[in-house]
Amino acid sequence: MNNEVKQYLNELQHRLRRLPAEERDEVMEYHTEYCEDAGFTDRQAVEKALGSPRALSLQILAEHSFDEKPQEHWWHPETNIKTIWLVVLALLASPVTFFIEIFLLAGLIAVLAVIFSLVVTAIALIGSAIMATGTFFYVGLALLFTKLSVGLFYLGLGFALLGLGLLIITVGTWFCLVLIRLITRGCQWLYHHFVKREGAK
């Protein structure tokens, strides 16, 4: 096998180090046999057929993230975020049109801006709720032994606000997880329609 082809395969193997060893070995065995059967004589011929080691490794890693059972990771946002990141990198590294790359970057920035604004808003609301709850509890306890009914009223407000805050946190967390999952699905759709379709040509 040509030294340039060997160098290509070594670089690919290095970029796939995040894969489980067994799966990485299978991928490398497949691509080594592919290169041998194709009889590539230089790196340019390999990259013309498979793409650069970086682009190919990103596609392989993205597909590996798809193969993970989604039901095991529905409530694990770090897995979905990793998938989103790998798909975005694979899309940007693939030979898609410039317009699509700009569209992807603009869409990603817009989504990140929306998520950031939601997180900031949620933090502000939670902070305000904590301060208000603490104030109600403090006033309620202070008045409990002097004006029982007023003290109980403020304590009741404190508990009600605490329950509302916990409900908002629960619903907000669920909403963020669903949003991340939907973004992951959208990235997978884009990957299959642009990266895989382009690679199949």
Rosetta silent file (secondary structure, phi, psi, omega in degrees, C-alpha in Angstrom):
SEQUENCE: MNNEVKQYLNELQHRLRRLPAEERDEVMEYHTEYCEDAGFTDRQAVEKALGSPRALSLQILAEHSFDEKPQEHWWHPETNIKTIWLVVLALLASPVTFFIEIFLLAGLIAVLAVIFSLVVTAIALIGSAIMATGTFFYVGLALLFTKLSVGLFYLGLGFALLGLGLLIITVGTWFCLVLIRLITRGCQWLYHHFVKREGAK
SCORE:     score description
SCORE:     0.000 S_00000001
   1 L     0.000  140.915 -179.600    0.000    0.000    0.000 S_00000001
   2 L   -60.511  144.271 -178.751    1.219    3.502   -0.846 S_00000001
   3 H   -62.167  -36.283  178.793    2.765    5.498    2.040 S_00000001
   4 H   -65.039  -37.590  177.715    0.385    8.415    1.445 S_00000001
   5 H   -68.000  -41.041  177.471   -2.588    6.054    1.737 S_00000001
   6 H   -62.153  -41.409  178.360   -1.134    4.596    4.945 S_00000001
   7 H   -62.513  -41.070  176.965   -0.708    8.113    6.313 S_00000001
   8 H   -58.945  -47.782 -178.426   -4.339    8.878    5.454 S_00000001
   9 H   -66.102  -37.579  177.888   -5.527    5.748    7.287 S_00000001
  10 H   -64.683  -40.501  177.768   -3.321    6.509   10.311 S_00000001
  11 H   -66.165  -40.093  177.098   -4.759   10.005   10.526 S_00000001
  12 H   -61.571  -45.137  179.931   -8.275    8.607   10.241 S_00000001
  13 H   -61.206  -40.603  178.844   -7.594    6.115   13.026 S_00000001
  14 H   -63.117  -40.628 -178.806   -6.245    8.894   15.252 S_00000001
  15 H   -72.867  -16.608  179.355   -9.360   11.001   14.677 S_00000001
  16 L   -97.278   17.402 -174.612  -11.577    8.014   15.561 S_00000001
  17 L   -64.987  -18.312  178.528   -9.973    7.499   18.969 S_00000001
  18 L   -77.291  -14.408  177.203  -13.250    8.417   20.707 S_00000001
  19 L   -73.393  152.036  171.048  -14.930    5.323   19.264 S_00000001
  20 L   -57.326  143.789 -173.284  -14.941    2.074   21.269 S_00000001
  21 H   -54.175  -43.672 -177.104  -11.843    0.057   20.352 S_00000001
  22 H   -63.615  -44.420 -179.707  -13.798   -2.821   18.799 S_00000001
  23 H   -69.273  -37.973  178.059  -15.887   -0.559   16.576 S_00000001
  24 H   -61.813  -40.733  178.988  -12.844    1.528   15.625 S_00000001
  25 H   -63.332  -39.851  178.990  -11.010   -1.632   14.556 S_00000001
  26 H   -64.615  -42.608  179.773  -13.965   -2.686   12.399 S_00000001
  27 H   -63.474  -44.462 -178.574  -14.129    0.746   10.742 S_00000001
  28 H   -67.372  -37.401  178.046  -10.397    0.776   10.069 S_00000001
  29 H   -63.549  -42.063  179.560  -10.457   -2.773    8.700 S_00000001
  30 H   -62.771  -47.591 -176.781  -13.267   -1.848    6.319 S_00000001
  31 H   -72.970  -29.600  175.032  -11.547    1.299    5.022 S_00000001
  32 H   -65.785  -46.119  178.307   -8.162   -0.417    4.752 S_00000001
  33 H   -64.100  -37.263  178.667   -9.674   -3.174    2.618 S_00000001
  34 H   -61.826  -45.483 -179.394  -11.542   -0.543    0.585 S_00000001
  35 H   -66.136  -38.733  179.017   -8.319    1.329   -0.157 S_00000001
  36 H   -66.475  -44.079 -179.360   -6.494   -1.892   -1.040 S_00000001
  37 H   -66.306  -36.038 -178.569   -9.270   -3.075   -3.374 S_00000001
  38 H   -75.393  -20.434  179.077   -9.513    0.344   -5.033 S_00000001
  39 L    66.651   40.178  179.409   -5.754    0.398   -5.588 S_00000001
  40 L   -63.218  139.748 -177.842   -5.290    4.049   -4.642 S_00000001
  41 L  -106.884  -15.230  177.444   -1.832    5.342   -5.524 S_00000001
  42 L  -152.357  171.421 -177.093   -1.835    8.655   -3.655 S_00000001
  43 H   -65.256  -35.856 -178.964   -3.666   10.615   -0.985 S_00000001
  44 H   -59.868  -38.203  179.353   -5.497   12.776   -3.511 S_00000001
  45 H   -67.398  -38.336  179.252   -7.219    9.714   -4.961 S_00000001
  46 H   -66.281  -46.178 -177.669   -8.314    8.572   -1.495 S_00000001
  47 H   -66.561  -30.501  176.761   -9.674   11.996   -0.555 S_00000001
  48 H   -65.667  -34.923 -178.305  -11.529   12.221   -3.845 S_00000001
  49 H   -86.433  -38.344 -172.063  -13.322    8.961   -3.024 S_00000001
  50 H  -114.148  -14.846 -173.035  -13.721    9.243    0.770 S_00000001
  51 L    90.584  175.396  179.928  -13.117   12.883    1.641 S_00000001
  52 L   -69.103  158.708  177.339  -10.487   14.192    4.024 S_00000001
  53 H   -56.124  -36.763  179.457   -9.708   12.188    7.200 S_00000001
  54 H   -64.722  -49.481 -178.765  -11.377   14.944    9.224 S_00000001
  55 H   -63.230  -43.532 -179.088  -14.589   14.929    7.176 S_00000001
  56 H   -65.827  -42.286 -179.508  -14.760   11.129    7.081 S_00000001
  57 H   -64.586  -38.809  178.732  -14.102   10.784   10.810 S_00000001
  58 H   -64.973  -39.226  176.904  -16.826   13.326   11.621 S_00000001
  59 H   -63.478  -43.778 -179.392  -19.309   11.407    9.470 S_00000001
  60 H   -64.772  -43.602  179.859  -18.381    8.135   11.172 S_00000001
  61 H   -65.945  -38.349  178.158  -18.631    9.661   14.652 S_00000001
  62 H   -64.058  -44.460  179.152  -21.981   11.267   13.799 S_00000001
  63 H   -65.088  -34.720  176.721  -23.356    7.948   12.524 S_00000001
  64 H   -63.182  -39.183  179.040  -22.065    6.232   15.667 S_00000001
  65 H   -67.588  -29.183  176.228  -24.027    8.712   17.785 S_00000001
  66 H   -69.510  -33.903 -175.242  -27.162    7.834   15.753 S_00000001
  67 H   -70.936  -20.019  177.843  -26.640    4.132   16.450 S_00000001
  68 L   -65.947  137.416 -175.682  -26.855    4.680   20.210 S_00000001
  69 L   -63.659  119.194 -175.570  -30.308    3.666   21.435 S_00000001
  70 H   -63.809  -31.086 -177.702  -32.297    6.907   21.786 S_00000001
  71 H   -66.179  -23.607  179.532  -34.493    5.559   24.586 S_00000001
  72 H   -79.548  -16.968 -172.398  -31.395    5.170   26.747 S_00000001
  73 H  -122.929    8.959 -177.599  -30.400    8.781   26.240 S_00000001
  74 L   -54.856  -42.366 -177.548  -33.677   10.697   26.044 S_00000001
  75 L  -100.513   22.833  175.942  -33.063   12.314   29.421 S_00000001
  76 L  -117.111   87.126 -173.898  -29.296   12.657   28.952 S_00000001
  77 H   -61.744  -26.712 -179.101  -28.856   16.036   27.226 S_00000001
  78 H   -63.367  -32.748  177.471  -25.075   15.680   27.063 S_00000001
  79 H   -68.352  -44.031  179.327  -25.510   12.793   24.601 S_00000001
  80 H   -66.478  -38.928  178.992  -27.894   14.799   22.418 S_00000001
  81 H   -65.187  -39.377  177.327  -25.648   17.876   22.552 S_00000001
  82 H   -62.505  -41.830  178.466  -22.688   15.734   21.506 S_00000001
  83 H   -62.394  -45.220  178.962  -24.740   14.400   18.599 S_00000001
  84 H   -58.110  -46.633 -177.927  -25.755   17.939   17.555 S_00000001
  85 H   -62.727  -44.500 -179.770  -22.144   19.095   17.671 S_00000001
  86 H   -64.400  -40.486  179.987  -20.872   16.121   15.650 S_00000001
  87 H   -66.323  -43.329  178.795  -23.591   16.542   13.032 S_00000001
  88 H   -60.805  -44.172  178.490  -22.919   20.274   12.671 S_00000001
  89 H   -63.504  -41.715  179.259  -19.190   19.589   12.243 S_00000001
  90 H   -63.951  -38.884  178.549  -19.917   16.817    9.733 S_00000001
  91 H   -65.760  -43.018 -178.527  -22.209   19.137    7.782 S_00000001
  92 H   -71.077  -26.639  179.740  -19.655   21.929    7.720 S_00000001
  93 H   -86.742  -11.474 -177.458  -16.888   19.518    6.694 S_00000001
  94 L   -84.685  158.959 -177.698  -18.936   17.963    3.898 S_00000001
  95 L   -80.107   51.438  176.365  -18.873   19.262    0.309 S_00000001
  96 L   -85.252  170.398 -176.162  -22.287   20.917    0.530 S_00000001
  97 L   -69.867  157.762  179.538  -22.970   24.260   -1.069 S_00000001
  98 H   -60.408  -38.169 -179.643  -21.844   27.520    0.512 S_00000001
  99 H   -60.977  -41.612 -179.369  -25.472   28.632    0.866 S_00000001
 100 H   -66.516  -39.834  179.350  -26.331   25.566    2.946 S_00000001
 101 H   -63.227  -42.736  177.987  -23.314   26.102    5.214 S_00000001
 102 H   -63.168  -41.949  179.022  -24.332   29.731    5.819 S_00000001
 103 H   -60.909  -42.867  179.973  -27.900   28.613    6.480 S_00000001
 104 H   -64.205  -44.732  179.528  -26.691   26.023    8.998 S_00000001
 105 H   -63.952  -42.785  179.631  -24.481   28.489   10.831 S_00000001
 106 H   -64.223  -43.011  178.292  -27.243   31.108   10.930 S_00000001
 107 H   -63.100  -42.600  179.772  -29.748   28.539   12.165 S_00000001
 108 H   -63.927  -43.218  179.031  -27.377   27.270   14.840 S_00000001
 109 H   -63.086  -40.980  179.404  -26.640   30.798   16.061 S_00000001
 110 H   -63.313  -44.650  179.968  -30.369   31.588   16.189 S_00000001
 111 H   -63.879  -44.168  178.834  -31.140   28.430   18.163 S_00000001
 112 H   -62.775  -37.288  178.596  -28.283   29.083   20.594 S_00000001
 113 H   -64.850  -41.791  178.553  -29.502   32.678   21.053 S_00000001
 114 H   -64.573  -45.704  179.607  -33.025   31.467   21.857 S_00000001
 115 H   -62.284  -42.247  179.962  -31.734   28.857   24.309 S_00000001
 116 H   -62.423  -43.346 -179.912  -29.441   31.421   25.953 S_00000001
 117 H   -65.337  -37.628  177.393  -32.296   33.917   26.353 S_00000001
 118 H   -65.370  -41.408  179.455  -34.520   31.213   27.840 S_00000001
 119 H   -64.758  -44.253  179.340  -31.825   30.193   30.302 S_00000001
 120 H   -62.433  -43.619  178.514  -31.194   33.824   31.355 S_00000001
 121 H   -61.939  -43.929  179.987  -34.931   34.418   31.767 S_00000001
 122 H   -63.141  -41.869  179.268  -35.333   31.235   33.787 S_00000001
 123 H   -63.120  -42.223  179.419  -32.411   32.144   36.060 S_00000001
 124 H   -63.147  -44.272  179.361  -33.867   35.621   36.622 S_00000001
 125 H   -64.512  -42.917  179.896  -37.323   34.187   37.442 S_00000001
 126 H   -65.126  -40.829  177.677  -35.893   31.563   39.766 S_00000001
 127 H   -62.033  -43.532  178.802  -33.749   34.172   41.525 S_00000001
 128 H   -64.447  -41.301 -179.808  -36.747   36.460   42.010 S_00000001
 129 H   -64.440  -39.417  179.121  -38.875   33.559   43.251 S_00000001
 130 H   -64.365  -43.927  179.467  -36.200   32.535   45.776 S_00000001
 131 H   -64.266  -43.853 -179.873  -35.931   36.091   47.116 S_00000001
 132 H   -65.630  -41.218  179.429  -39.717   36.482   47.333 S_00000001
 133 H   -62.580  -44.771  178.423  -40.105   33.076   48.990 S_00000001
 134 H   -61.305  -39.586  179.438  -37.414   33.907   51.540 S_00000001
 135 H   -64.782  -45.139  179.623  -39.091   37.239   52.282 S_00000001
 136 H   -62.935  -42.442  179.137  -42.504   35.638   52.787 S_00000001
 137 H   -64.415  -42.129 -178.943  -41.074   32.984   55.094 S_00000001
 138 H   -63.003  -48.991 -179.919  -39.138   35.572   57.103 S_00000001
 139 H   -64.316  -41.623 -179.071  -42.167   37.867   57.523 S_00000001
 140 H   -61.989  -44.513  179.439  -44.436   34.895   58.237 S_00000001
 141 H   -67.682  -36.680  179.980  -42.173   33.522   60.981 S_00000001
 142 H   -66.595  -35.263 -177.665  -41.670   36.988   62.465 S_00000001
 143 H   -92.839   -6.126 -173.118  -45.430   37.569   62.694 S_00000001
 144 H   -61.188  -35.396 -175.436  -46.377   34.023   63.642 S_00000001
 145 L   -97.802   -3.011  176.746  -46.166   34.654   67.392 S_00000001
 146 L  -111.479  -47.016  177.786  -47.640   38.152   67.372 S_00000001
 147 L  -128.474   89.848 -172.131  -50.281   38.062   64.652 S_00000001
 148 H   -55.846  -48.687 -175.425  -51.016   34.399   63.999 S_00000001
 149 H   -64.953  -41.437  179.465  -53.385   34.808   61.068 S_00000001
 150 H   -67.153  -41.144  178.421  -51.113   37.276   59.245 S_00000001
 151 H   -61.994  -44.183  178.240  -48.075   35.080   59.914 S_00000001
 152 H   -64.134  -35.865  178.866  -49.848   31.987   58.562 S_00000001
 153 H   -61.527  -47.894 -179.671  -50.955   33.978   55.526 S_00000001
 154 H   -67.500  -36.410  175.685  -47.370   34.944   54.654 S_00000001
 155 H   -63.890  -40.226  176.905  -46.125   31.413   55.324 S_00000001
 156 H   -61.500  -42.105  176.367  -48.849   30.120   53.029 S_00000001
 157 H   -61.533  -39.181  179.210  -47.733   32.548   50.332 S_00000001
 158 H   -63.007  -46.343  179.218  -44.165   31.344   50.817 S_00000001
 159 H   -66.065  -38.631  178.742  -45.098   27.692   50.420 S_00000001
 160 H   -63.427  -43.202  179.357  -47.311   28.467   47.405 S_00000001
 161 H   -67.210  -36.327  177.154  -44.475   30.388   45.742 S_00000001
 162 H   -63.482  -44.609  178.229  -42.053   27.588   46.567 S_00000001
 163 H   -63.327  -40.781  178.802  -44.376   25.025   44.960 S_00000001
 164 H   -64.425  -40.178  178.639  -44.841   27.251   41.903 S_00000001
 165 H   -63.507  -43.299  178.267  -41.086   27.673   41.594 S_00000001
 166 H   -63.790  -37.928  177.975  -40.493   23.915   41.739 S_00000001
 167 H   -64.176  -43.772  179.659  -43.207   23.418   39.115 S_00000001
 168 H   -63.287  -41.608  179.049  -41.604   26.021   36.825 S_00000001
 169 H   -62.653  -43.622 -179.894  -38.178   24.399   37.249 S_00000001
 170 H   -63.167  -49.172 -179.636  -39.615   20.955   36.441 S_00000001
 171 H   -65.416  -40.820  179.446  -41.539   22.142   33.388 S_00000001
 172 H   -63.329  -41.683  178.252  -38.624   24.293   32.227 S_00000001
 173 H   -63.226  -45.351  178.843  -36.186   21.393   32.518 S_00000001
 174 H   -60.736  -42.789 -179.539  -38.544   19.119   30.596 S_00000001
 175 H   -62.432  -43.306  179.388  -39.020   21.775   27.914 S_00000001
 176 H   -63.838  -40.021  178.804  -35.254   22.237   27.479 S_00000001
 177 H   -64.431  -42.685  178.132  -34.730   18.478   27.184 S_00000001
 178 H   -65.077  -41.092  179.420  -37.477   18.209   24.568 S_00000001
 179 H   -62.195  -44.081  178.529  -36.048   21.201   22.694 S_00000001
 180 H   -62.910  -40.045  179.527  -32.569   19.660   22.664 S_00000001
 181 H   -65.285  -40.873  178.924  -34.033   16.373   21.446 S_00000001
 182 H   -65.216  -39.434  177.023  -35.934   18.123   18.642 S_00000001
 183 H   -63.835  -39.221  177.942  -32.775   19.954   17.586 S_00000001
 184 H   -60.816  -45.500  177.862  -30.963   16.607   17.574 S_00000001
 185 H   -60.903  -41.581  179.049  -33.634   15.124   15.289 S_00000001
 186 H   -63.447  -40.508  177.507  -33.399   18.133   13.006 S_00000001
 187 H   -64.858  -38.956  177.705  -29.607   17.778   12.801 S_00000001
 188 H   -63.659  -40.636  178.677  -29.982   14.088   11.996 S_00000001
 189 H   -62.224  -46.056  178.554  -32.424   14.944    9.206 S_00000001
 190 H   -60.937  -40.562 -179.483  -30.006   17.500    7.766 S_00000001
 191 H   -61.340  -48.410 -177.323  -27.164   14.989    7.985 S_00000001
 192 H   -67.841  -27.750 -177.776  -29.070   12.290    6.098 S_00000001
 193 H   -88.274  -20.879 -177.593  -30.253   14.748    3.442 S_00000001
 194 H  -117.045  -53.472 -176.845  -26.926   16.478    2.789 S_00000001
 195 H   -70.830  -52.330 -177.225  -23.896   14.551    4.088 S_00000001
 196 H   -67.865  -41.069 -179.911  -25.035   10.993    3.367 S_00000001
 197 H   -64.057  -40.025  179.558  -26.716   11.887    0.083 S_00000001
 198 H   -66.819  -37.166 -179.406  -23.583   13.767   -1.027 S_00000001
 199 H   -71.796  -23.803 -178.541  -21.397   10.831   -0.015 S_00000001
 200 H   -79.192  -15.396 -176.893  -23.576    8.405   -1.955 S_00000001
 201 L   -73.408    0.000    0.000  -23.046   10.270   -5.230 S_00000001
